[in-house]
């Protein structure tokens, strides 16, 4: 299963992978991402969560590359990845070399909570109010993060 969504601000595209990903599912994901591009602002962030990924067919590579191309064309600013198990890094870094032009800042974290912290605006001396920082993310995005941290793959559960 692949869940793709854009937050209400249009600043974060989230892609969460779970289970075994086959090529036909990745083709549907590419179509979904194409549709979501209209909702994204330039300089958006991509949050990729592989916490629940079991495996991905090698035949997914062309569509995965096409998704990377779409993100680059839209002006993606930063990639934040969640890969708790380094053995499940399915070659994103290699594909990124060929599909993210110009190169994009990329961070990899072991938990979704760490990754979300990197997406939140950093506290400055002028902005110490945690509620203001948190306001940049929708309630739905926070709920999804909490559900996924609990090991579930469907935010509706």
C-alpha positions, 0 to 999 in steps of 0.5 A: 500500500502507498498512501500519498497526500499533501498537507493543507498548506501545500508545503509537504507531500507525504508518501508512506509505503507499507507491505510489498509494493508491486509495479502496478501499485507504483504506476497508480501512485505515479498517477496520484502524485501527478494529480497532487502536484497542483496542490503543492507550493514551490519549495515544498518538502517531500516526506517519504516514510518506509517504516512499514515497507516490506519489499518493493519490486525492481520493476517499480524503479521507472515510476519511482524515477518519474515521481522524482522527476515530477517533484524536481520539476515542481521545485522540491526544496528538501527530502526527509526520509524515514528508514528505520531499517537500513536494509530496507533502503531500496535505492532512493539515493542512487535514483535521486542522483539521476532524477533530482536536478538540481540536487536536493537536500536529503535527510534520513531518520530512523523514526517518523517523529524525528523526521517531522521535527526536521520539517517543523520550523526551528525555534528562534528567539522570536518564536518560542511558542510551541503552538505556533510552530505546530500550527504549520502542520494539519491535524490530519498530518499529526494524527497520521504521524501518531498512527504510523508511529504506533505501527499502523499503516492506515490513518483511518484505524 
